[in-house]
Amino acid sequence: MSVTHTLEADVLRRQDPQLADILLGELDRQSTTLQLVAAENFTSPAVLAALGSSLANKYAEGYPGARYHGGCEMVDVAERLAVERAKALFGAEHANVQSHSGSSAVLAAYAALLRPGDTVLALGLPYGGHLTHGSPANFSGRWFDFVGYGVDAETGLIDYDQVRTLARNHRPKALVCGSIAYPRHIDYALFREIADEVGAYLIADAAHPMGLVAGGAAPSPVPYADVVCATTHKVLRGPRGGMLLCGSDLAERVDRAVFPFTQGGAQMHTIAAKAVAFGEASTPAFAVYAHQVVANARTLAAHLAAAGLVVTTGGTDTHLITADPAPLGVDGREARGRLAAAGIVLDCCALPHGDARGLRLGTAAVTTQGMGEEEMAWLAATLARVLRGETESQKVREEVRELTGRFPPYPG
Ligand SMILES: *Cc1c(COP(=O)(O)O)cnc(C)c1O
């Protein structure tokens, strides 16, 4: 395996060895350490091939059949294919596949449905709301009046009674559900009911679980939300990018919110790669993958709890786990550093109780590598050994190298 493919790697090596070394160094890092960052995955060589294709040269402002630029006949076919595959995969009436990222998709959803100054009810940032859900450092917090709901301090579960009360009191124009760290299924039907009660739009920011939805391993927000935003690069395993799904009634507003309101030219190489990923995600093999991602996460969570970590909500329904390592004598920030030195790469995150930092990890990437529940048990035990200081990080680094050698992300 080379950077994307041998020919391009050779060209790059000859022309710019400095950059080629960086890319190969990163490939080596990804292949010899454990990727437990919950938002990451390994795209297929086919997706990488589309990303590294001549479509990267093409300007295509507008939509298929209505472009500003000439010469769009081939990329129009690519975008139509991506849209049709996304609609079929998720059972949606309309799909927009142009958003450059998950954040851009959320911006477009707000642009389609809201005006500056509108009130929006979303999961508070300390509980796993995304930056685009009202952070003062983000456009969302500056341009809208965000009210945050929370999770129950004991159970870690979304406090739906509080959502209803806040919705009644603040009469938001939109309710947002979706999180960067919530490990459980979201009750989209209940959110819909609350939104209807107060006459609000429902926006589902399903960036994390959309790959599980594609594989039938998590409930779909599509039948309930007015607009669904997602990334294509998390569990869904496509290129870095965003997408929007909605009913036919909102199709035109959503399309205009993406282009021309918040974006210019579409990235056609990425859109082609999204089409490849949607094709992959509609296969029986991907459904098997999605279910294995969840089985691995459940096993990992159970073993982390057995090893002494406090697992938020007591487990997971998804690919994602958050846990407090405090009983092992470290906080999340310290733990992340020690684990990184041992070749175990993950994030630290806020926890529903108190100010201490916890750990956030996910099983999408390791499952793509073919790891199963036996490896998850080893992983939890090893992580606990590292955090307890019972082993040298260099020794674990070698064990991780041996394990990843048996499960290469890009065999051959
Ligand atoms: C990942 C994520 C995003 C943003 O995606 P980017 O591609 O990083 O902009 C938005 N919302 C949620 C809930 C996410 O998990």
PDBQT file of the ligand as one rigid body, heavy atoms in Angstrom, charges set to zero:
ROOT
HETATM    1  C1  LIG A 501     -18.235  15.741  13.466  1.00  0.00    +0.000 C 
HETATM    2  C2  LIG A 501     -19.430  16.551  13.765  1.00  0.00    +0.000 A 
HETATM    3  C3  LIG A 501     -19.684  17.764  13.109  1.00  0.00    +0.000 A 
HETATM    4  C4  LIG A 501     -18.689  18.465  12.207  1.00  0.00    +0.000 C 
HETATM    5  O1  LIG A 501     -18.083  17.819  11.210  1.00  0.00    +0.000 OA
HETATM    6  P1  LIG A 501     -16.780  18.500  10.514  1.00  0.00    +0.000 P 
HETATM    7  O2  LIG A 501     -16.685  17.740   9.242  1.00  0.00    +0.000 OA
HETATM    8  O3  LIG A 501     -15.665  18.311  11.456  1.00  0.00    +0.000 OA
HETATM    9  O4  LIG A 501     -17.083  19.946  10.301  1.00  0.00    +0.000 OA
HETATM   10  C5  LIG A 501     -20.875  18.424  13.371  1.00  0.00    +0.000 A 
HETATM   11  N1  LIG A 501     -21.751  17.937  14.253  1.00  0.00    +0.000 NA
HETATM   12  C6  LIG A 501     -21.532  16.783  14.926  1.00  0.00    +0.000 A 
HETATM   13  C7  LIG A 501     -22.582  16.298  15.861  1.00  0.00    +0.000 C 
HETATM   14  C8  LIG A 501     -20.364  16.067  14.710  1.00  0.00    +0.000 A 
HETATM   15  O5  LIG A 501     -20.163  14.933  15.383  1.00  0.00    +0.000 OA
ENDROOT
TORSDOF 0
